[in-house]
Amino acid sequence: MTHPAKPEIDALFADYAKAWIASSPQDLKPFWDASVDPLYLAEEIDQAMADWPALEQYWSTNEGQHADVALTFSHGVIRDLAQDLVIAAYRMDWRIAFNDRPAMAGDNRVAAVLVHCESGWRLRAWIEAPLAAITYMRKLYEARA
């Protein structure tokens, strides 16, 4: 059964994807619940970012490096954690065109915790969960067979 908040959360993810084109803290932070510290685990960073200065620094580091960012979210599954608090899992297909090196693309899985506020659904946690390297490589080899 589809979660009743799925259309709203799908829309939030689509708008969040558009905001990543600029990769700026001022464009990305409004999608988050600023009343609590965030939790953000990017696939390319070893440590979790667990406060606003760390997350804003991560966003700032990306700002200006991309000619284009294309994120597509699909196959969303949402489960209640508590009243007005959910966990969502999505497939994220991504493509990043850099200003100073060749473009990259791939797919990933994302788990996010969201809270429903007066302003709508907002993120509290974002965890990127790529496939294990051996599984990912097997899929690449199988796709070429």
DOMIRO-737210 format. One record per residue: residue in three letters; chain; x, y, z of N, C-alpha, C in turn. Coordinates in nm, 2 decimals. Layout:
N
  residu  chaine    n.px    n.py    n.pz   ca.px   ca.py   ca.pz    c.px    c.py    c.pz
     Ala       A       X       Y       Z       X       Y       Z       X       Y       Z
...
# end
This chain:
145
  residu  chaine    n.px    n.py    n.pz   ca.px   ca.py   ca.pz    c.px    c.py    c.pz
     Met       A    0.08   -0.12    0.00    0.00    0.00    0.00    0.09    0.13    0.00
     Thr       A    0.05    0.22   -0.08    0.13    0.34   -0.09    0.10    0.43    0.03
     His       A    0.21    0.49    0.08    0.19    0.58    0.20    0.12    0.71    0.15
     Pro       A    0.03    0.76    0.23   -0.05    0.88    0.19    0.04    1.00    0.17
     Ala       A    0.15    1.01    0.23    0.24    1.13    0.21    0.33    1.11    0.08
     Lys       A    0.33    1.00    0.01    0.42    0.98   -0.09    0.42    1.08   -0.20
     Pro       A    0.30    1.13   -0.25    0.30    1.24   -0.35    0.37    1.36   -0.30
     Glu       A    0.35    1.40   -0.18    0.42    1.52   -0.13    0.57    1.50   -0.11
     Ile       A    0.61    1.38   -0.07    0.75    1.35   -0.05    0.82    1.33   -0.19
     Asp       A    0.75    1.27   -0.28    0.80    1.26   -0.42    0.83    1.40   -0.47
     Ala       A    0.74    1.50   -0.45    0.75    1.63   -0.50    0.87    1.70   -0.43
     Leu       A    0.89    1.68   -0.30    1.00    1.74   -0.23    1.13    1.69   -0.29
     Phe       A    1.14    1.56   -0.31    1.26    1.50   -0.37    1.29    1.56   -0.51
     Ala       A    1.19    1.57   -0.59    1.20    1.63   -0.72    1.25    1.77   -0.71
     Asp       A    1.20    1.85   -0.62    1.25    1.99   -0.61    1.39    1.99   -0.55
     Tyr       A    1.42    1.90   -0.46    1.55    1.89   -0.40    1.65    1.86   -0.51
     Ala       A    1.62    1.77   -0.60    1.70    1.74   -0.71    1.74    1.87   -0.80
     Lys       A    1.64    1.95   -0.82    1.66    2.07   -0.90    1.75    2.17   -0.82
     Ala       A    1.74    2.17   -0.69    1.82    2.26   -0.61    1.96    2.22   -0.61
     Trp       A    1.99    2.09   -0.64    2.13    2.05   -0.64    2.21    2.10   -0.76
     Ile       A    2.14    2.15   -0.86    2.21    2.21   -0.98    2.30    2.32   -0.93
     Ala       A    2.25    2.41   -0.84    2.34    2.52   -0.79    2.43    2.47   -0.68
     Ser       A    2.40    2.36   -0.61    2.48    2.30   -0.50    2.52    2.40   -0.40
     Ser       A    2.43    2.50   -0.37    2.46    2.60   -0.27    2.38    2.58   -0.14
     Pro       A    2.45    2.61   -0.03    2.37    2.59    0.10    2.24    2.67    0.10
     Gln       A    2.24    2.79    0.05    2.11    2.86    0.05    2.00    2.80   -0.03
     Asp       A    2.04    2.72   -0.13    1.93    2.65   -0.21    1.89    2.52   -0.15
     Leu       A    1.98    2.45   -0.08    1.96    2.32   -0.03    1.90    2.32    0.11
     Lys       A    1.94    2.41    0.19    1.90    2.41    0.34    1.75    2.42    0.36
     Pro       A    1.68    2.50    0.27    1.53    2.51    0.29    1.46    2.37    0.29
     Phe       A    1.52    2.27    0.23    1.45    2.14    0.23    1.47    2.06    0.36
     Trp       A    1.55    2.12    0.45    1.58    2.05    0.57    1.51    2.12    0.69
     Asp       A    1.49    2.04    0.80    1.43    2.09    0.92    1.55    2.16    1.00
     Ala       A    1.55    2.29    0.99    1.66    2.36    1.05    1.65    2.37    1.20
     Ser       A    1.55    2.32    1.26    1.53    2.33    1.41    1.61    2.22    1.48
     Val       A    1.67    2.12    1.40    1.75    2.02    1.47    1.88    2.00    1.38
     Asp       A    1.98    1.94    1.44    2.10    1.92    1.36    2.07    1.81    1.26
     Pro       A    2.13    1.82    1.14    2.11    1.72    1.04    2.20    1.60    1.06
     Leu       A    2.17    1.49    0.99    2.26    1.38    0.98    2.27    1.35    0.83
     Tyr       A    2.39    1.35    0.77    2.41    1.34    0.63    2.53    1.25    0.61
     Leu       A    2.51    1.14    0.53    2.61    1.05    0.50    2.62    1.04    0.35
     Ala       A    2.72    1.11    0.29    2.74    1.10    0.14    2.82    0.98    0.11
     Glu       A    2.80    0.92    0.00    2.88    0.80   -0.04    3.02    0.83   -0.06
     Glu       A    3.06    0.95   -0.09    3.20    0.98   -0.12    3.28    1.04    0.00
     Ile       A    3.21    1.05    0.11    3.27    1.11    0.23    3.28    1.00    0.34
     Asp       A    3.39    0.98    0.41    3.41    0.88    0.51    3.32    0.90    0.63
     Gln       A    3.31    1.02    0.68    3.25    1.05    0.80    3.11    1.11    0.78
     Ala       A    3.02    1.08    0.87    2.89    1.14    0.87    2.90    1.29    0.91
     Met       A    2.82    1.37    0.85    2.81    1.51    0.88    2.69    1.52    0.98
     Ala       A    2.71    1.57    1.10    2.61    1.57    1.20    2.58    1.70    1.26
     Asp       A    2.62    1.81    1.20    2.58    1.94    1.24    2.57    2.04    1.12
     Trp       A    2.52    2.15    1.14    2.50    2.24    1.03    2.63    2.29    0.97
     Pro       A    2.73    2.33    1.05    2.85    2.38    0.99    2.92    2.27    0.90
     Ala       A    2.92    2.15    0.94    2.98    2.04    0.85    2.90    2.02    0.72
     Leu       A    2.76    2.02    0.73    2.68    2.00    0.61    2.69    2.12    0.52
     Glu       A    2.69    2.24    0.58    2.70    2.36    0.49    2.84    2.37    0.43
     Gln       A    2.94    2.32    0.49    3.08    2.32    0.44    3.08    2.22    0.32
     Tyr       A    3.02    2.10    0.33    3.01    2.01    0.23    2.94    2.07    0.11
     Trp       A    2.82    2.13    0.13    2.75    2.19    0.02    2.84    2.30   -0.05
     Ser       A    2.90    2.38    0.03    2.98    2.49   -0.02    3.10    2.44   -0.10
     Thr       A    3.16    2.33   -0.06    3.27    2.27   -0.14    3.22    2.23   -0.28
     Asn       A    3.09    2.19   -0.29    3.04    2.15   -0.42    3.00    2.27   -0.51
     Glu       A    2.97    2.38   -0.44    2.92    2.49   -0.51    3.02    2.54   -0.61
     Gly       A    2.97    2.56   -0.74    3.06    2.62   -0.84    3.14    2.51   -0.92
     Gln       A    3.14    2.39   -0.87    3.22    2.28   -0.94    3.14    2.21   -1.05
     His       A    3.01    2.23   -1.05    2.93    2.15   -1.15    2.87    2.24   -1.26
     Ala       A    2.89    2.19   -1.38    2.82    2.26   -1.49    2.67    2.21   -1.49
     Asp       A    2.65    2.09   -1.44    2.51    2.04   -1.43    2.51    1.93   -1.34
     Val       A    2.39    1.91   -1.27    2.37    1.80   -1.18    2.23    1.75   -1.22
     Ala       A    2.21    1.62   -1.25    2.08    1.56   -1.28    2.06    1.45   -1.18
     Leu       A    1.96    1.46   -1.09    1.92    1.36   -1.00    1.78    1.31   -1.03
     Thr       A    1.76    1.18   -1.04    1.62    1.13   -1.06    1.60    1.03   -0.95
     Phe       A    1.49    1.05   -0.88    1.45    0.96   -0.77    1.33    0.87   -0.81
     Ser       A    1.34    0.74   -0.78    1.23    0.65   -0.82    1.22    0.54   -0.72
     His       A    1.11    0.46   -0.73    1.09    0.34   -0.65    1.09    0.38   -0.50
     Gly       A    1.02    0.49   -0.47    1.01    0.53   -0.33    0.93    0.44   -0.24
     Val       A    0.98    0.41   -0.12    0.90    0.34   -0.02    0.91    0.42    0.11
     Ile       A    0.79    0.44    0.17    0.79    0.52    0.29    0.72    0.45    0.40
     Arg       A    0.78    0.46    0.52    0.72    0.40    0.64    0.72    0.50    0.75
     Asp       A    0.61    0.49    0.83    0.60    0.57    0.95    0.70    0.53    1.06
     Leu       A    0.76    0.63    1.12    0.84    0.61    1.24    0.76    0.65    1.36
     Ala       A    0.69    0.76    1.35    0.61    0.82    1.46    0.51    0.92    1.39
     Gln       A    0.43    0.98    1.47    0.34    1.08    1.41    0.42    1.19    1.34
     Asp       A    0.40    1.22    1.22    0.46    1.32    1.14    0.61    1.30    1.12
     Leu       A    0.66    1.17    1.13    0.80    1.14    1.11    0.80    1.01    1.03
     Val       A    0.87    1.01    0.92    0.88    0.89    0.83    1.02    0.86    0.79
     Ile       A    1.04    0.74    0.75    1.17    0.71    0.68    1.13    0.67    0.54
     Ala       A    1.21    0.71    0.44    1.19    0.69    0.30    1.31    0.63    0.24
     Ala       A    1.29    0.54    0.15    1.40    0.48    0.07    1.37    0.50   -0.08
     Tyr       A    1.47    0.55   -0.15    1.45    0.58   -0.30    1.57    0.53   -0.37
     Arg       A    1.55    0.50   -0.50    1.67    0.48   -0.59    1.70    0.62   -0.64
     Met       A    1.83    0.65   -0.65    1.87    0.78   -0.70    1.97    0.75   -0.82
     Asp       A    1.92    0.79   -0.94    2.01    0.79   -1.05    2.07    0.93   -1.06
     Trp       A    2.20    0.94   -1.08    2.27    1.07   -1.08    2.36    1.09   -1.20
     Arg       A    2.38    1.21   -1.24    2.48    1.25   -1.34    2.53    1.38   -1.31
     Ile       A    2.66    1.40   -1.30    2.72    1.52   -1.27    2.82    1.56   -1.38
     Ala       A    2.80    1.68   -1.44    2.89    1.73   -1.53    2.98    1.84   -1.46
     Phe       A    3.11    1.81   -1.45    3.20    1.90   -1.38    3.25    2.01   -1.47
     Asn       A    3.29    2.12   -1.41    3.35    2.23   -1.49    3.50    2.20   -1.53
     Asp       A    3.56    2.11   -1.46    3.71    2.09   -1.48    3.75    1.95   -1.51
     Arg       A    3.66    1.85   -1.52    3.69    1.72   -1.55    3.57    1.65   -1.62
     Pro       A    3.59    1.52   -1.67    3.48    1.46   -1.73    3.36    1.43   -1.64
     Ala       A    3.25    1.42   -1.70    3.12    1.39   -1.63    3.13    1.25   -1.57
     Met       A    3.04    1.23   -1.46    3.03    1.10   -1.40    2.88    1.07   -1.38
     Ala       A    2.85    0.95   -1.38    2.71    0.91   -1.35    2.70    0.77   -1.28
     Gly       A    2.59    0.75   -1.22    2.57    0.62   -1.16    2.43    0.61   -1.09
     Asp       A    2.42    0.51   -1.01    2.29    0.50   -0.94    2.33    0.47   -0.79
     Asn       A    2.24    0.49   -0.71    2.26    0.48   -0.56    2.12    0.45   -0.50
     Arg       A    2.13    0.42   -0.37    2.01    0.41   -0.29    2.02    0.52   -0.18
     Val       A    1.91    0.58   -0.15    1.90    0.68   -0.05    1.80    0.64    0.06
     Ala       A    1.84    0.66    0.18    1.74    0.65    0.29    1.74    0.79    0.36
     Ala       A    1.62    0.84    0.38    1.60    0.97    0.44    1.49    0.97    0.55
     Val       A    1.52    1.04    0.65    1.42    1.06    0.76    1.36    1.20    0.73
     Leu       A    1.23    1.21    0.73    1.16    1.34    0.71    1.06    1.36    0.82
     Val       A    1.04    1.49    0.85    0.94    1.53    0.95    0.84    1.62    0.88
     His       A    0.71    1.61    0.92    0.61    1.71    0.87    0.60    1.83    0.96
     Cys       A    0.64    1.94    0.90    0.64    2.07    0.98    0.52    2.16    0.92
     Glu       A    0.51    2.28    0.98    0.41    2.37    0.92    0.44    2.40    0.78
     Ser       A    0.56    2.40    0.73    0.60    2.43    0.60    0.60    2.31    0.51
     Gly       A    0.55    2.20    0.56    0.55    2.07    0.48    0.65    1.97    0.52
     Trp       A    0.68    1.88    0.44    0.78    1.77    0.47    0.92    1.83    0.46
     Arg       A    1.01    1.80    0.56    1.15    1.85    0.56    1.24    1.73    0.60
     Leu       A    1.36    1.73    0.54    1.46    1.63    0.57    1.52    1.65    0.71
     Arg       A    1.55    1.54    0.78    1.63    1.54    0.90    1.75    1.46    0.88
     Ala       A    1.75    1.35    0.80    1.86    1.27    0.78    1.86    1.22    0.63
     Trp       A    1.99    1.20    0.58    2.01    1.16    0.44    2.12    1.07    0.44
     Ile       A    2.10    0.94    0.40    2.21    0.84    0.40    2.21    0.78    0.26
     Glu       A    2.32    0.79    0.19    2.34    0.73    0.06    2.40    0.59    0.08
     Ala       A    2.34    0.49    0.02    2.38    0.35    0.05    2.41    0.28   -0.08
     Pro       A    2.53    0.30   -0.14    2.56    0.23   -0.26    2.57    0.08   -0.24
     Leu       A    2.55    0.01   -0.35    2.57   -0.14   -0.35    2.71   -0.17   -0.31
     Ala       A    2.73   -0.28   -0.25    2.87   -0.33   -0.22    2.94   -0.34   -0.35
     Ala       A    3.07   -0.31   -0.35    3.15   -0.30   -0.47    3.14   -0.43   -0.55
     Ile       A    3.15   -0.54   -0.49    3.15   -0.67   -0.56    3.01   -0.69   -0.63
     Thr       A    2.90   -0.65   -0.57    2.77   -0.66   -0.63    2.76   -0.56   -0.75
     Tyr       A    2.81   -0.44   -0.73    2.80   -0.34   -0.83    2.88   -0.38   -0.96
     Met       A    3.00   -0.43   -0.93    3.09   -0.48   -1.04    3.02   -0.60   -1.12
     Arg       A    2.96   -0.69   -1.04    2.89   -0.80   -1.10    2.78   -0.75   -1.20
     Lys       A    2.70   -0.65   -1.15    2.60   -0.60   -1.23    2.65   -0.53   -1.36
     Leu       A    2.77   -0.47   -1.35    2.83   -0.41   -1.47    2.87   -0.51   -1.57
     Tyr       A    2.93   -0.62   -1.52    2.97   -0.73   -1.61    2.85   -0.80   -1.67
     Glu       A    2.75   -0.82   -1.59    2.63   -0.89   -1.64    2.56   -0.80   -1.75
     Ala       A    2.56   -0.67   -1.73    2.50   -0.58   -1.83    2.56   -0.59   -1.96
     Arg       A    2.69   -0.62   -1.96    2.76   -0.63   -2.09    2.76   -0.77   -2.16
     Ala       A    2.71   -0.87   -2.08    2.71   -1.00   -2.14    2.59   -1.02   -2.24
# end
